[in-house]
Amino acid sequence: MSKKKALLEMAMVTALALAFSAGAAQAQTLRIGLAEDPDILDPTQARSFVGRIVFASLCDKLVDIDEKLNIVPQLATSWQWSPDNKALTMKLRPGVTFHDGEKLDAAAVKFNIERHKNMPGSNRRGELLPVSTVDVIDELTVKLNLSAPFSPLLTVLADRAGMMVSPKAAQAMPTNFGTKPVCSGPFKFTERLAQDRIVLERYANYWDKANIHFDKVVFLPIVDATVRLANLRSGQLDFIERAAPSDIASIKADKKLGLSRITELGYQGITINTGKSDFAQKNPLGRDPRVREAFELSLDRAGIVQVAMDGEATPGNQWVPPSNNFYAKNVPIPKRDIARAKQLLKEAGVPNPTFTLMTPTTSDGQRVAQVVQAMAKEAGFDVKIQSTEFATSLNLADKGQYDAYVLAWSGRADPDGNLFSFYGCKQPLNYSGECRPQWDDLLTRSRNTLDTSGRIKVFATLAAEVEKERPLIYLYHRNWLWAYTSKLKGMRTIPDGLVRVQGLKM
């Protein structure tokens, strides 16, 4: 072999090696640590916050929200209301396909909206209740017809009710679609091992593929916040959601880590079984509003925030924080009053009531339950804590097999998303089982009222009504606390707490 030929072959080998290493470097995986294992990965049936984090990579929506809660295009590029506000016409993005290659068109949108509304077990039906029919105008134009004006509709479509799944795949798997979801997002479903991992791979034909810089996203549920952070520090994870408030100082001091903080749209609260099942009549907390008032008066919200959240939350007593325009000022946060709490229990004939407080096994849920247990004891309550895996706790709540439940809600851009499904009669997230026609009437009025001042008045009336019964004791509004490797760039902090992978890169 000539020296020239040998050098040429060596150069070719080197070039191949460099090409391989470059390809390997580009084939990056984003590893995200979750605080819980999500429930079913079907946007029609799903109800967990961590599931929404996974969906942000898996299932695009008709519209999205930005950092200031403005509605922005996603699968729909534009929209227009009818003069009477009873129809919304949307223009769809051309050239979009689902992960199985099927086209996303107006017929697919019609299928999805009707599936959300009519599928047994749907948790979206309450959100889309005012949508009466869907018309296919042409291949890329769809019209949603309403029974009455519905002010929150666009914010509803910016969440799971606006997520589109492949009609072909959904029809092929009518009962187990969530085990192999097929959507139109930047990443497609590959595998799931319960309590271990969810793996998504980049979808090559994604409409916005220029903004996707990872080949794979792996979601790893790690309940313990300390363990999540340890995995981030060791390089086993690139990002963790809901870092422990007690770890914030050390995260800030670590130059290898970045930190983002966003005030949530939702709340942390305690839902009480007042009518979901016969459990409601088996404990005094469920059957007597005086006992529920005493329970609330035994709690110091500011103290709970300080002890359980290291100050990383805002005390609150409603479905929106006190800083929100829709906060009902006629129902302010009550001060802790142990003497009054004891008096109420005496009037109710139960000076030492006992009940079981169910809490997810998450770190923050455990801390809240322990602080509440200690505070309520001073008023005479004997609180037993029942720690339950998150998805299991949701199922128990759905069946009414609980007394009280530490349950956080991630929140929606419009207050309706924090209200309707929880207080509406027989709505899917009404875990308390409280059903009152006058509440339903107020909820409907809040949806049909288009001006902000009018809606504020309706919410004020509802807040006063709810205060009489207290099926849900609101505690505070958390800060979303994200920690991630400092190599990760392009992070957007949007108040819904979801991770947008578009634009993220190492």
Buried (B, 14 or more C-beta within 10 A) or exposed (E): EEEEEEEEEEEEEEEEEEEEEEEEEEEBEBBBBBBBBBBBBBBBBBBBBBBBBBBBBBBBBBBBBEEEBEBEBBBBBEBEBEEEBBBBBBBBBEEBBBBEEBBBBBBBBBBBBBBBBEBEEBBBBBBBBBBBEBEBEEEBBBBBBBEEBBBBBBBBBBBBBBBBBBBBBBEEBEEEBBEBBBBBBBBBBEEBEEEEBBBBBBBEEBBBEEBBBBEBBBBBBBBBBEEBBEBBBEEEBBBBBBBBBBBBEBBEEBEEBBBBEBBBBBBBBBBBBBBBBEBBEEBBBBBBBBBBBBBBBBBBBBBBBBBBBBEBBBBBBBBBBBEBEBBBEEBEEBEBBBEBBBBBBEEBEBEEBEBBBBBBBBBBBBBBBBBBBEBBEEBBBEBEBBBBBBBEBBEBBBEBBBBBBBBBBBBBBBBBBBBBBBBBEEBBBBBBBBBBEEBBEBBBBBBBBEEEEBBBBBBBBBBEBBBEBBBBBBBBBBBBBBBBBEEBEEBBEBBBBBBBBBBBBB
